[in-house]
Amino acid sequence: MFMRRANRLVNTGCLSALVVLTVVLGIVASWLWYRHWHDEKVNSERKEKSLASILEQAEATAHETARALDTGGAADADALTGVIWQHSRAPVITYSPSRREFTAMVAKSAQYDRDVVLPGGGAVQVTRCFVFIYTQHPGGTWASKVSERSDDVCRPSTRIGNRVRLALTRFANLNDEDLTGAGVQNALDPTGRRFIDVKNVARAGDMVTASVLVSSTERAVGQCYRLTRPVADGDQRAVAAVPALSC
């Protein structure tokens, strides 16, 4: 009799513990599901805001650049290219004389904080590709248009931009005696793959300018750049790279 009563108590206790454990696990699972749903909702909203911010910035860039083209007074195509570069930082800028139209390609990015239940969250970067078109009307005024494209369209432009930044660093660190055509070519393209082709190196006063053709990996896209720096070591702020229509 005593043993049967003891067994019933044990069984009842085990059943109660199982019920409690099931309830606790259910609460934890429900909380995890809610937290995951909530985080995904918040992350989606943050991503949409970041994308909207990128688009707003692109549209603002288009308007500001068109206004600068209108008011800057520049008429030379290379000077106009410099104006577009100053406002858009587009690594690739082309010009069609017949249409009196510039086209600039650049990828714009923004970051947002991603929340997750488990470790692995943090800052996430979103990127969008934009093509800017600036057309000069017969009266001399400029109109702008910006459109979003697939990432593939901007990939060559992004690679060219990365190569230009690296080339500018190497150019800035060159010794005075290496500021020759061969010296600059060896410094900017040490592997000899010719993604950077130095066309000319010229000195004017205390400044030296290297005209280079920078190509994408596929060499399907190329952009001329003028790299400038002081002949001797000087203010690093005087070192610059600006796109040009010809090398």
Buried (B, 14 or more C-beta within 10 A) or exposed (E): EEEEEEEEEEEEEEEEEEEEEEEEEEEEEEEEEEEEEEBEEBBEEBBEEBBEBBBEBBBEBBEEBBEBBEEBEBEEBBEBBBBBBEBBEBBBBBBEEEEBBBBBBBBBEBEBEBBEEEEEEEEBEBEBBBBBBBBBEEEEEBBBEBEBEEEEBBBBBBBBBEBBEEBBEBBBEBEEEEBBEEBBBBBBBEEEEEBBBBEEBEEEEEEBBBBBBBBBEEEEBBBBBBBBBBEEEEEEEEBBBBBBBEB
